[in-house]
Amino acid sequence: MLPDRQAFPPDFVFGVATSAYQIEGSGHGGSGPSHWDTFAATPGTIADASNGSLACDHYHRWPEDLDLIRNAGFSAYRFSTSWARVMPDGVRVNPEGLDFYDRLVDGMLQRGLAPYLTCYHWELPAALADTGGWQNRDIAARFADYCTVIHRKLGDRVASTATLNEPWCIAWLSHFLGQHAPGLRDVRAAARAMHHVLLAHGAATQALRSEGARNLGIVLNFETAQPADDSDEALGAARVQDAIYNQWFIRAIMGQGYPPLALEGLAAHLPDDWQADMGLIAQPIDWLGVNYYTRRLYAAGTGLWPRGSAVDGPLPKTQMGWEIRPEGLTEFLIRLQQDHVGDLPISVTENGMSEAAGQDVAADPRRIAFIGDHLRAARAAMDRGVNLKGFFYWSLLDNFEWGWGFGPRFGLVHVDYTTMKRTPKTSWHAFRAMLGGKADPA
């Protein structure tokens, strides 16, 4: 079961999170193609050969979805804007797209929901991908322009703004492992994307500050990397992966430089004179978003850097095979506070689990246990002095789950992808009981 609301401070923020491409539907509203549209159109990239052209049709059903957030008792909604919707070619502004987000933010405020904006959750306009995307240094200035356009339309009403969601996924998962758009497996492309995504964050933060924006941050994902056995080789593999996944971005943002273990494999492929950019990358932020889901074990590997290979662990797993380890959230929050951010406010901006729907699509007792255990892990970090300010569950709705298509279901609300009917699950009702939501869902 979920903990009592009184276990957290009165001003602690409870919310839910989504992303534009996963729920809105990219096939309407004047949206241009993103590199996810082209990636999904490539055979073999998406498990069920689906795409986000309709997704959950949130573009038309947003009032119902905001009602579900309000009715459960949440006080905040973390959403993202689509670059391809706002600027179909990455440069030209689409008024229809901006007007959609204008209505959406007003709808949140009308329901007493604080809008937590994320400017980029992986929807790069295909026209910018054509010119190299995150491999191209020019992306930083383009991104800063996009964030400025969003701020000028919405900035007077949002509670906070995050520049980027999960740069590890934007850069490494997509350019080195090839599992997300643009689907590359190229160490040079990955190294440049790893740097340019941070440069874009710094440039956008600087531009937003100049526009008077407040409460700026970034959302990073963290995944426990542990050795699969007691060998020195497995320990070394885990340390390298930790440097790539968990240290590269936070260290640079906090002015601590890139981790040496990651530079061993990436330095030769970084842009010339990359060191000159580190000051811009380390723009002061007002808060840090932490996304945490699982851990991964690494065994000794052979061949080219980074060599180690991931292996399955023994813990219970989600529908997607991710190990369930709540104590990892406590560990990361304490580690971030001690090693990187000090008293900087932190929010858990994503945490959730995928669970296949059964005969009763509303029944999800394992998800309730998962949420309860991670809320208690968050509270444990607060008891150790972490300045934790909020917790956002991923996700409000079952949705298009990127390379896995529509199979995995993370939502508090079940979505029938044929009829688009929303059905609140028992986890939604558990949050409603915890948070004191009042109205019954329609």
Order of alpha helices (4+ residues) and beta strands (2+ residues): beta-alpha-alpha-alpha-beta-alpha-alpha-beta-alpha-alpha-beta-alpha-beta-alpha-alpha-alpha-alpha-beta-beta-alpha-beta-alpha-beta-beta-beta-alpha
